[in-house]
């Protein structure tokens, strides 16, 4: 049996604290690889003007005007958040699957969706403050407002209040619940649909593409909620609140900017979370094997 196959077979047998460690390591691997795409995605989502720029064009413009290292502006927040949020996501998903399993330990496809969505909403509660600080750091209009992530966090708490760190929590419930429900709900289907591996390399390749497919599908479903989330979190406490609740906000954007605006940032987001979904799954399977 290959390492990845052993990881899959022993994953459900690991204690909760080892699921947390495996999820944390998997998340850190993904964020370090894919963060610049997340920054570009947020810039696209916060842009309310008509027209669209290309991902490569945006990268070039940012490097020219802001410098290469600004592609990692705000990464401290997701680095600090990545371990707890991914740990909570993967560990709670395993626990929810146990709750939804029948007496023989079997779970329906719908059960995987419910477990994933529940894990995503659990993750959102942990991650909301880090996500808000990240969005503020990534916004182009805030380039001179905050010196670094810690300055942004302290500035927000001091001038807008501690409760501001949880602005957009309901939107994060929708965004994370939809993404994780689709992601975890389709991983097993994708694995079964792909050619079955006969080697360690084949297993890694299959798991990567299963995660890639699941991450891409999940992004298609959750992108509108991510647009709303970014705009809500980038609105200062004393500024007029144009976006509040999910459904009215979706309707406002579609009416004022067109339906396509709900998919602003989709290309960099799917370029990140498609491969990122594959990277996370492979890394999680590997770390569960090492920890077992």
Secondary structure as GFF3:
##gff-version 3
##sequence-region A 1 292
A	DSSP	alpha_helix	3	11	.	.	.	ID=ss1
A	DSSP	alpha_helix	16	46	.	.	.	ID=ss2
A	DSSP	alpha_helix	55	66	.	.	.	ID=ss3
A	DSSP	three_ten_helix	68	72	.	.	.	ID=ss4
A	DSSP	alpha_helix	75	100	.	.	.	ID=ss5
A	DSSP	alpha_helix	109	138	.	.	.	ID=ss6
A	DSSP	three_ten_helix	140	142	.	.	.	ID=ss7
A	DSSP	alpha_helix	149	160	.	.	.	ID=ss8
A	DSSP	three_ten_helix	162	166	.	.	.	ID=ss9
A	DSSP	alpha_helix	169	193	.	.	.	ID=ss10
A	DSSP	alpha_helix	200	233	.	.	.	ID=ss11
A	DSSP	alpha_helix	246	257	.	.	.	ID=ss12
A	DSSP	three_ten_helix	259	263	.	.	.	ID=ss13
A	DSSP	alpha_helix	266	291	.	.	.	ID=ss14
###
